[in-house]
Amino acid sequence: KDERKSTVDVLAKTEDGRLIDVEIQIADHHDMIKRSVYYASKMTAKQVHKNGDKKNRYLNIKSSIIISIVDFKIFEDDNIYFNPLVWYNLATNEVATDVELIYILELPKIPPNDDNKKLWTWLKFLKSNTVEEAESLKNKIPEVDEAMNIYKKYMSDEEYKDYIETRELMAEMDKNEYYFEGQTQKAIEDVCTLVTKYKA
């Protein structure tokens, strides 16, 4: 109901009870790592509150996994497109716990040529600018072929296309409000222009 709340893009649960939140972020607000930490902590805290077994409520915590797919660079000094972040023991150089895991996937760092990893194929699919570009990847792994078929199905649905256009308009409004923070009147004028353009 309220796009400003911290609603997840995709929430999944594995057979062994681990929670996975997939977030996709286009605009860089310079807070993605902190935001991902917040999401992971929130998912972990919910498990404790919902656990009826108070005696073992902490023992029964399952991993909270955040997958943040971003269309900008977070780590500027390298070309690594997959960055796994975890609770780490600096004294022993060992992973302390896997209760909270954060995977940062940076789309601008995807190498142009296939590096023979499934992850490369998936990210290249997400980064595709045309249907033809996406279709060129579908035979590499079956899941991408399935995703392409689902995409075509939904994009042929007029009601769904209207929904997508509405979401895009709202995202554009949010972007303008963020960009013109402190310049309320200018933000209002820009949003009104967008609404008028959309209605036309």
Contacts in CASP RR format, 6 or more apart in sequence:
PFRMAT RR
TARGET T0000
AUTHOR 0000-0000-0000
METHOD contacts of the structure
MODEL  1
KDERKSTVDVLAKTEDGRLIDVEIQIADHHDMIKRSVYYASKMTAKQVHK
NGDKKNRYLNIKSSIIISIVDFKIFEDDNIYFNPLVWYNLATNEVATDVE
LIYILELPKIPPNDDNKKLWTWLKFLKSNTVEEAESLKNKIPEVDEAMNI
YKKYMSDEEYKDYIETRELMAEMDKNEYYFEGQTQKAIEDVCTLVTKYKA
3 170 0 8 1.000
3 174 0 8 1.000
4 174 0 8 1.000
6 38 0 8 1.000
6 39 0 8 1.000
6 42 0 8 1.000
8 21 0 8 1.000
8 22 0 8 1.000
8 23 0 8 1.000
8 39 0 8 1.000
9 21 0 8 1.000
9 22 0 8 1.000
9 23 0 8 1.000
9 24 0 8 1.000
10 20 0 8 1.000
10 21 0 8 1.000
10 22 0 8 1.000
11 19 0 8 1.000
11 20 0 8 1.000
11 21 0 8 1.000
11 22 0 8 1.000
12 19 0 8 1.000
12 20 0 8 1.000
12 22 0 8 1.000
13 19 0 8 1.000
13 20 0 8 1.000
14 20 0 8 1.000
16 62 0 8 1.000
17 62 0 8 1.000
18 62 0 8 1.000
18 63 0 8 1.000
18 64 0 8 1.000
18 65 0 8 1.000
19 43 0 8 1.000
19 47 0 8 1.000
19 62 0 8 1.000
19 63 0 8 1.000
19 64 0 8 1.000
19 65 0 8 1.000
20 65 0 8 1.000
20 66 0 8 1.000
20 67 0 8 1.000
21 39 0 8 1.000
21 40 0 8 1.000
21 43 0 8 1.000
21 64 0 8 1.000
21 65 0 8 1.000
21 66 0 8 1.000
21 67 0 8 1.000
22 67 0 8 1.000
22 69 0 8 1.000
23 35 0 8 1.000
23 36 0 8 1.000
23 39 0 8 1.000
23 66 0 8 1.000
23 67 0 8 1.000
23 68 0 8 1.000
23 69 0 8 1.000
24 69 0 8 1.000
24 70 0 8 1.000
24 126 0 8 1.000
25 32 0 8 1.000
25 68 0 8 1.000
25 69 0 8 1.000
25 70 0 8 1.000
25 71 0 8 1.000
25 72 0 8 1.000
26 70 0 8 1.000
26 71 0 8 1.000
26 72 0 8 1.000
26 171 0 8 1.000
27 72 0 8 1.000
27 175 0 8 1.000
27 178 0 8 1.000
28 70 0 8 1.000
28 72 0 8 1.000
29 178 0 8 1.000
32 68 0 8 1.000
32 70 0 8 1.000
32 74 0 8 1.000
32 104 0 8 1.000
33 74 0 8 1.000
33 85 0 8 1.000
33 102 0 8 1.000
33 104 0 8 1.000
35 68 0 8 1.000
36 66 0 8 1.000
36 68 0 8 1.000
36 85 0 8 1.000
36 102 0 8 1.000
36 104 0 8 1.000
37 100 0 8 1.000
37 102 0 8 1.000
39 66 0 8 1.000
40 64 0 8 1.000
40 65 0 8 1.000
40 66 0 8 1.000
40 100 0 8 1.000
40 101 0 8 1.000
40 102 0 8 1.000
41 64 0 8 1.000
41 100 0 8 1.000
43 64 0 8 1.000
43 66 0 8 1.000
44 61 0 8 1.000
44 64 0 8 1.000
44 99 0 8 1.000
44 100 0 8 1.000
47 60 0 8 1.000
47 61 0 8 1.000
47 62 0 8 1.000
47 64 0 8 1.000
48 57 0 8 1.000
48 58 0 8 1.000
48 61 0 8 1.000
51 57 0 8 1.000
51 60 0 8 1.000
51 61 0 8 1.000
53 60 0 8 1.000
61 99 0 8 1.000
63 98 0 8 1.000
63 99 0 8 1.000
63 100 0 8 1.000
63 101 0 8 1.000
64 99 0 8 1.000
64 100 0 8 1.000
64 101 0 8 1.000
65 101 0 8 1.000
65 102 0 8 1.000
65 103 0 8 1.000
66 100 0 8 1.000
66 101 0 8 1.000
66 102 0 8 1.000
66 103 0 8 1.000
67 103 0 8 1.000
67 105 0 8 1.000
68 102 0 8 1.000
68 103 0 8 1.000
68 104 0 8 1.000
68 105 0 8 1.000
69 105 0 8 1.000
69 107 0 8 1.000
69 123 0 8 1.000
69 126 0 8 1.000
70 104 0 8 1.000
70 105 0 8 1.000
70 106 0 8 1.000
70 107 0 8 1.000
71 107 0 8 1.000
71 108 0 8 1.000
71 127 0 8 1.000
72 106 0 8 1.000
72 107 0 8 1.000
72 108 0 8 1.000
73 106 0 8 1.000
73 108 0 8 1.000
73 109 0 8 1.000
74 83 0 8 1.000
74 104 0 8 1.000
74 106 0 8 1.000
75 83 0 8 1.000
75 104 0 8 1.000
75 106 0 8 1.000
78 109 0 8 1.000
79 109 0 8 1.000
79 111 0 8 1.000
80 106 0 8 1.000
80 109 0 8 1.000
81 105 0 8 1.000
81 106 0 8 1.000
81 107 0 8 1.000
81 109 0 8 1.000
81 110 0 8 1.000
81 111 0 8 1.000
81 123 0 8 1.000
82 103 0 8 1.000
82 104 0 8 1.000
82 105 0 8 1.000
82 119 0 8 1.000
83 103 0 8 1.000
83 104 0 8 1.000
83 105 0 8 1.000
83 106 0 8 1.000
84 101 0 8 1.000
84 102 0 8 1.000
84 103 0 8 1.000
84 104 0 8 1.000
85 101 0 8 1.000
85 102 0 8 1.000
85 103 0 8 1.000
85 104 0 8 1.000
86 95 0 8 1.000
86 97 0 8 1.000
86 98 0 8 1.000
86 100 0 8 1.000
86 101 0 8 1.000
86 102 0 8 1.000
87 95 0 8 1.000
87 96 0 8 1.000
87 97 0 8 1.000
87 98 0 8 1.000
87 99 0 8 1.000
87 100 0 8 1.000
88 94 0 8 1.000
88 95 0 8 1.000
88 96 0 8 1.000
89 95 0 8 1.000
89 96 0 8 1.000
105 119 0 8 1.000
105 123 0 8 1.000
107 123 0 8 1.000
107 126 0 8 1.000
107 127 0 8 1.000
110 120 0 8 1.000
110 123 0 8 1.000
110 124 0 8 1.000
110 127 0 8 1.000
111 120 0 8 1.000
114 120 0 8 1.000
114 121 0 8 1.000
114 140 0 8 1.000
118 141 0 8 1.000
121 137 0 8 1.000
121 140 0 8 1.000
121 141 0 8 1.000
121 144 0 8 1.000
122 141 0 8 1.000
122 143 0 8 1.000
122 144 0 8 1.000
124 137 0 8 1.000
125 134 0 8 1.000
125 137 0 8 1.000
125 144 0 8 1.000
125 147 0 8 1.000
125 148 0 8 1.000
128 134 0 8 1.000
128 137 0 8 1.000
134 148 0 8 1.000
134 151 0 8 1.000
135 148 0 8 1.000
137 144 0 8 1.000
138 144 0 8 1.000
138 145 0 8 1.000
138 148 0 8 1.000
139 145 0 8 1.000
154 160 0 8 1.000
155 161 0 8 1.000
165 198 0 8 1.000
169 194 0 8 1.000
169 195 0 8 1.000
169 198 0 8 1.000
172 194 0 8 1.000
173 191 0 8 1.000
173 194 0 8 1.000
176 187 0 8 1.000
176 190 0 8 1.000
176 191 0 8 1.000
176 194 0 8 1.000
177 187 0 8 1.000
177 191 0 8 1.000
179 187 0 8 1.000
180 186 0 8 1.000
180 187 0 8 1.000
180 190 0 8 1.000
181 187 0 8 1.000
END
